[in-house]
Amino acid sequence: MPQIVLHVDMDSFYTAVEKRERPELKDKPVIIIEGPQHNLERGAVAACSYEARRFGVRSGMAASAAHRLCPDGVYLKPNHMLYEEVSRRIMDILRNYADIIEEASIDEAYLDITSSTPDYTTAEKTAREIKRVIKRKEDLTCSIGVAPNKTIAKIASDYQKPDGLTVVTSEEATKFLEPLPVDKIPGVGRKTTEELNSLSVKTIGDLARASKAVLVQRFGKNGAWMWDAANGVDETPVQEVEKKSIGRLRTLDEDTKDLEKILKALEPMIDEVHTQAQDEGFLYQNIGVTVIFEDYQTRSKSKTLREHTSSKQAIEETAPHLVRAFESDPRKIHRIGIKVANLKQKQQQYGETPLDKFL
């Protein structure tokens, strides 16, 4: 059976989540800055909304350059715990539709739906259903590419952003790829594009018609890879990626500094995190707490245990100590999160070690 792959890519994920959480940011150019807080000279653009992109702002750009282009933009620090929690819920949605899911990043995933999907008409219906469910449950949009392999699916997901859906069948692949610029191939960056352009290779069609031997001579094994991609060939399988952490994040009923209320809010999250770790067979060595204050600034504290454990008690006893580290801050807490990290798969014969060995 021919392979059918979906590439699901969330639209401007970080800024879309921020706008959902803070409706007053709707239609504003929002720019997420990674780096020293409030320091536009040293930070870099981690993400930007479509409104900001109209001013020429791009991810990876120096924050100072972004500010010159868009001085009236809303500049925010990233809320990584929030993004990770939303991402987890979205990935859980996607798992309901995939035979195999490969989480390519926090905001994109490949889905192999071959065994459950007889044709591209059914695949398109599946993609539309995924878009509807994500919009209904998370109030976010995504763009999806449906194709016979990962490379074409990723190119297709970018074709009609935002909120797009592009289906490319095996028969349509060459025609779809032919007029696109070579830098639409994932992994072909600026320098490679300039080199290809110097060889009069400007479109993917040009690349497909080029001599594979010449490309290999000029670019080594990457030349062969690019030629294959241009000709619609990609045999890379969709593969599960090792999980790095398990976490939860919740908005409190009201902004508060009341430690008892904060710890009470953590209890069900600790249950959920521990249960998921148990169900997926993970031990953890790092326990972390993240708070988002009333002004939406984020701070985190974590503790690394001496050894890996599956003990729920380890989380229950560590979390309050981490939360108390924020007591001296005058701001009220708006959201609270718990995370376990440095995961490893539990051995079948693993015997639980006394708690005091870990703390």
Residue, then its C-alpha position, 0 to 999 in steps of 0.5 A: m500500500p502506498q504511504i500517506v503522510l500528514h504534516v501538521d504545522m501549528d500556525s505561528f504557535y507561540t504568538a497564537v497561544e499568547k493571543r488566545e490567553r490574552p485577547e487584548l493582543k488580538d490583531k497586534p504584532v506580537i514578538i517573542i524574545e528569547g534572551p535577557q529580560h527586557n534587553l532588546e540589544r542582546g535577545a533574539v526573535a524566537a517567534c513572531s505573529y503574522e502581523a509582525r511579519r508584515f513589518g519584516v520581522r522574522s524568527g532568528m533576527a536580533a531583537s534590536a533589528a526587530h524593534r527597529l522594524c516594528p517599534d510598536g510591537v508587543y515584545l514578550k518573554p516566552n512561556h515555555m511551560l505554557y507552550e509545552e502544555v498546549s503542545r502536549r494536548i495537541m499531540d494527544i489529539l493527533r495520536n487519535y488519527a495516526d498509526i505512527i506519530e513523529e513529533a518533529s518539534i513543539d508545534e509540528a508533527y508527521l502522521d503516518i496514516t497509511s494502514s487506516t486510510p485507503d485513499y487521498t480523499t479519505a486522507e483529506k477528510t481526516a486532515r479536515e477533521i484534525k483541523r476542526v478538533i484542534k480549533r474546537k478544543e484549543d482555539l488554534t489553527c494549523s496547516i496540514g500537508v497530505a502527501p506520499n512522503k515526509t518531504i512533500a508533506k512538509i512543503a505542502s503544509d507551508y503552501q497555504k499558511p495560515d490555516g491551510l490544507t494542501v493535498v499532493t498525491s503521488e501522481e501530482a507530486t512532480k507538477f506541484l514541486e516543479p515551480l517552487p523555489v529551491d529553498k522550499i525544500p526543508g533543509v535547503g538554507r540561504k547559502t545552499t540556495e545561493e550556490l544552486n542559483s549560481l548554477s542556474v538552479k532556481t526552482i525545484g523543477d530546475l533541481a530535478r532536471a539537473s545532473k545528479a552527478v554534478l550535484v554530488q560533486r558540488f555538494g557531496k551526499n547532500g547533492a544526492w539528497m536534494w536531487d531525490a527530494a526535488n524528484g519527489v523521492d523520500e523514503t525516510p519513515v515516520q518514527e516515534v521520537e523519544k520523550k524528554s519531559i512530562g508536564r502539566l500547566r493550569t490557570l488558577d481560579e484567581d491570581t493569588k499568593d496563598l500557598e495553600k491554594i497554589l499547592k492544592a491546585l498542584e495536586p491533580m497535576i501531580d496525579e496526572v503527571h505521575t500517572q502518565a509517567q507510569d502508563e508510559g513506563f518512564l522513570y524521572q530524575n528531575i522535578g520542576v515547577t513553573v509559575i506565571f505571574e499576574d504580569y505574565q512573566t515566567r519563572s521556574k525552579s527544579k531539583t535533580l534527584r540523585e537517581h531516577t525514580s517512579s515515586k509519586q511521593a518524590i514529586e509530592e515532597t519536592a514540589p512544595h519546596l520549589v513553590r516556596a522559592f517564589e514566596s518572596d516575590p510580591r506578585k500574585i501567581h496566575r498559572i502554575g505548572i509541574k514537570v518531570a524530566n530527564l526521563k528513561q524507560k523503566q526496567q521490567q525487573y526494577g524494584e522501587t528504592p526507598l525515597d530517601k535515596f533519591l532526595 
